[in-house]
Amino acid sequence: MKRVLLKLSGEALAGEKKTGFDEFTVMEVAKQVKTIVEDGVEVGVVIGGGNFWRGRTSETIDRTKADQIGMLATVMNCIYVSEIFRYVGMKTQVLTPFECGSFTKLFSKDRANKYFGKGMVVFFAGGTGHPYFSTDMGAALRAVEIEAEIILAAKAIDGVYDSDPRKNPDAKKYETLPMKEVVEKQLGVMDLAAAVLCMENKIPMKVFGLNEKDSIIQAVRGNQTGTMVTV
């Protein structure tokens, strides 16, 4: 692989605390990403905001404002994680689809490619910049725009199941399945609009557990871990 889009779950980064950051977890992610960058892989990163805010669960404020709070949560996540990446020796840049003063740079494909060419890990914060679109859609959109070969979805759960394994101990885990089936069965791997965008643009996805040892490295190197969603 030459270029990948790594989608990190905000909840997974929070570890057992379920909110905020677990620095040990983030440090382990950083060390794994450094390994694949040193192998010559260009890495873009999208991080969810669920460790701070899940706008869709709010019933007391306007949906647009709730989604804007969620976008800002992803900006905080990307700034923090990018600094941990720098601490372990990588060069990073955070791009957003809206101005954040001097905190980030404004996203464009040309700018992202320039940073990739300089060996940087590029963080795509702020989702799509619009309400009613999830971070899944932000990840799918950026993956298509930067022509990533695959989306690596590192989650708190270790793959795709036919039902919620936290509620159903007999839930079946898929080793592989087509994106079309994800859409038709609404398996909850990612939101439907994002799944359709990936399917139409032939962007496959690997879903795996963030907390498994060297899971990001293994996913990039093609070793079987989690679920492979094909297109």
C-alpha positions as CSV (number, residue, x, y, z in Angstrom):
1,M,0.0,0.0,0.0
2,K,1.2,3.5,-0.8
3,R,-1.6,5.7,0.7
4,V,-4.2,4.8,3.3
5,L,-6.9,6.6,5.2
6,L,-6.9,5.6,8.9
7,K,-10.3,6.2,10.6
8,L,-9.9,6.2,14.4
9,S,-12.8,5.9,16.7
10,G,-12.9,8.7,19.3
11,E,-14.4,6.3,21.9
12,A,-11.5,3.8,21.2
13,L,-9.0,6.5,21.9
14,A,-10.6,7.2,25.2
15,G,-9.8,3.7,26.4
16,E,-11.6,2.4,29.5
17,K,-12.3,6.0,30.6
18,K,-14.9,6.2,27.7
19,T,-14.3,10.0,27.5
20,G,-11.4,12.3,26.7
21,F,-8.1,10.7,25.9
22,D,-6.2,7.7,27.1
23,E,-2.6,8.8,26.4
24,F,-1.2,5.2,26.5
25,T,-3.7,4.2,23.8
26,V,-2.8,7.2,21.6
27,M,0.9,6.6,22.1
28,E,0.5,3.0,21.0
29,V,-1.3,4.2,17.9
30,A,1.4,6.8,17.2
31,K,4.2,4.1,17.4
32,Q,2.3,1.9,15.0
33,V,1.7,4.7,12.5
34,K,5.4,5.7,12.7
35,T,6.3,2.1,11.7
36,I,4.1,2.1,8.6
37,V,5.3,5.7,7.6
38,E,8.9,4.5,7.9
39,D,7.8,1.6,5.5
40,G,6.9,4.3,3.0
41,V,3.1,4.4,3.4
42,E,1.4,7.8,3.2
43,V,-1.2,8.1,6.0
44,G,-4.2,10.3,6.2
45,V,-6.1,10.3,9.5
46,V,-9.8,11.0,10.4
47,I,-10.9,10.8,14.0
48,G,-14.4,10.6,15.3
49,G,-15.6,12.9,18.1
50,G,-17.6,10.4,20.2
51,N,-15.2,10.7,23.2
52,F,-16.4,14.2,23.6
53,W,-19.8,14.6,21.9
54,R,-22.3,12.6,19.9
55,G,-24.6,15.3,18.4
56,R,-27.2,12.8,17.1
57,T,-28.1,11.8,20.7
58,S,-29.0,15.3,21.7
59,E,-32.7,16.1,21.7
60,T,-32.5,19.5,23.4
61,I,-30.6,21.7,20.8
62,D,-30.8,22.3,17.1
63,R,-29.4,19.5,15.0
64,T,-27.2,21.9,13.0
65,K,-25.6,23.3,16.2
66,A,-25.2,19.8,17.7
67,D,-23.3,18.7,14.5
68,Q,-21.1,21.8,14.7
69,I,-20.1,20.9,18.2
70,G,-19.2,17.4,16.9
71,M,-17.1,18.9,14.2
72,L,-15.1,20.9,16.8
73,A,-14.7,17.8,18.9
74,T,-12.9,16.1,15.9
75,V,-10.7,19.2,15.6
76,M,-9.6,18.9,19.2
77,N,-9.0,15.1,18.7
78,C,-6.8,15.7,15.7
79,I,-4.8,18.5,17.3
80,Y,-4.1,16.3,20.3
81,V,-3.3,13.1,18.4
82,S,-1.1,14.9,15.9
83,E,1.0,16.3,18.8
84,I,1.4,12.8,20.1
85,F,2.5,11.7,16.6
86,R,5.0,14.6,16.6
87,Y,6.3,13.5,20.1
88,V,7.3,10.1,18.7
89,G,9.1,11.7,15.7
90,M,6.6,12.2,12.9
91,K,5.8,15.3,11.0
92,T,2.1,16.2,10.9
93,Q,-0.4,18.7,9.6
94,V,-4.1,19.2,10.5
95,L,-6.5,20.3,7.7
96,T,-10.1,21.4,8.2
97,P,-12.9,22.3,5.7
98,F,-13.4,25.6,7.5
99,E,-11.1,28.3,9.0
100,C,-9.8,27.7,12.5
101,G,-7.5,30.6,12.7
102,S,-3.9,29.5,13.1
103,F,-4.9,26.1,14.7
104,T,-5.2,24.3,11.3
105,K,-4.8,24.8,7.6
106,L,-7.7,24.9,5.2
107,F,-8.3,21.7,3.3
108,S,-7.6,21.2,-0.4
109,K,-6.5,18.2,-2.3
110,D,-3.4,20.0,-3.6
111,R,-2.4,21.0,-0.1
112,A,-2.9,17.5,1.2
113,N,-0.8,16.1,-1.6
114,K,1.9,18.6,-0.9
115,Y,2.1,17.6,2.7
116,F,2.1,13.9,1.8
117,G,5.1,14.6,-0.5
118,K,6.9,16.0,2.5
119,G,6.5,12.8,4.4
120,M,3.8,14.2,6.7
121,V,0.9,12.4,8.3
122,V,-2.1,14.5,7.3
123,F,-5.1,14.8,9.7
124,F,-8.5,15.6,8.2
125,A,-10.5,17.2,11.0
126,G,-14.0,18.9,11.0
127,G,-15.8,16.2,9.0
128,T,-17.2,17.5,5.7
129,G,-17.8,20.9,7.3
130,H,-21.5,20.5,7.0
131,P,-24.2,19.3,9.4
132,Y,-26.2,16.1,8.7
133,F,-23.0,14.3,7.6
134,S,-21.2,12.0,9.9
135,T,-17.5,11.5,10.4
136,D,-17.9,8.3,8.4
137,M,-18.9,10.4,5.4
138,G,-15.9,12.7,6.1
139,A,-13.6,9.7,6.1
140,A,-15.1,8.3,2.9
141,L,-15.0,11.7,1.1
142,R,-11.4,12.4,2.0
143,A,-10.4,8.8,1.0
144,V,-11.9,9.4,-2.4
145,E,-10.4,12.8,-2.8
146,I,-6.9,11.8,-1.9
147,E,-7.2,8.6,-3.8
148,A,-6.4,6.4,-0.8
149,E,-6.2,2.7,-1.6
150,I,-8.2,1.7,1.5
151,I,-9.9,2.9,4.6
152,L,-8.5,1.3,7.8
153,A,-11.3,1.6,10.4
154,A,-9.8,1.1,13.9
155,K,-12.7,0.7,16.3
156,A,-13.5,-0.4,19.8
157,I,-14.9,-3.6,18.3
158,D,-12.8,-6.1,16.4
159,G,-14.7,-6.4,13.1
160,V,-18.1,-6.5,11.5
161,Y,-20.8,-8.8,13.0
162,D,-24.3,-9.8,12.0
163,S,-25.6,-8.3,15.2
164,D,-24.2,-6.4,18.2
165,P,-21.7,-8.8,19.9
166,R,-22.0,-6.7,23.1
167,K,-25.7,-7.7,23.3
168,N,-25.7,-11.0,21.5
169,P,-23.0,-13.5,22.5
170,D,-23.8,-15.7,19.5
171,A,-23.2,-12.8,17.0
172,K,-21.3,-14.0,13.9
173,K,-18.2,-12.2,12.8
174,Y,-17.6,-11.7,9.1
175,E,-14.1,-12.4,7.7
176,T,-15.0,-10.7,4.4
177,L,-18.1,-9.2,3.0
178,P,-19.0,-6.9,0.0
179,M,-19.8,-3.3,0.6
180,K,-23.1,-3.9,-1.2
181,E,-24.1,-6.3,1.5
182,V,-23.2,-3.7,4.2
183,V,-25.6,-1.3,2.4
184,E,-28.4,-3.8,1.8
185,K,-28.3,-5.3,5.3
186,Q,-27.6,-2.0,7.0
187,L,-24.9,-3.7,9.1
188,G,-23.8,-0.4,10.8
189,V,-20.2,-0.6,9.7
190,M,-20.5,3.0,8.6
191,D,-23.5,5.2,7.7
192,L,-25.3,4.3,4.5
193,A,-24.3,7.4,2.5
194,A,-20.6,6.9,3.3
195,A,-20.9,3.2,2.4
196,V,-22.5,4.0,-1.0
197,L,-19.8,6.6,-1.7
198,C,-17.1,4.0,-1.0
199,M,-18.9,1.4,-3.1
200,E,-19.3,3.8,-6.1
201,N,-15.7,4.8,-6.0
202,K,-14.3,1.4,-5.3
203,I,-12.7,2.2,-1.9
204,P,-12.4,-1.0,0.2
205,M,-12.4,-0.9,4.0
206,K,-10.7,-3.0,6.7
207,V,-12.5,-2.9,10.1
208,F,-10.5,-4.1,13.1
209,G,-10.0,-3.6,16.8
210,L,-7.8,-0.8,17.8
211,N,-6.7,-2.4,21.0
212,E,-5.4,-5.6,19.4
213,K,-1.6,-5.8,19.3
214,D,-0.1,-4.1,16.3
215,S,-3.5,-4.1,14.6
216,I,-2.8,-1.1,12.4
217,I,0.5,-2.5,11.2
218,Q,-1.0,-5.9,10.5
219,A,-3.9,-4.3,8.6
220,V,-1.5,-2.3,6.4
221,R,0.7,-5.4,5.7
222,G,-2.3,-7.4,4.6
223,N,-2.4,-9.9,7.5
224,Q,-5.8,-11.2,8.5
225,T,-7.3,-9.1,11.3
226,G,-10.9,-8.0,11.7
227,T,-13.2,-7.8,8.6
228,M,-12.3,-7.0,5.0
229,V,-15.1,-5.0,3.3
230,T,-14.6,-5.4,-0.5
231,V,-15.9,-3.4,-3.4
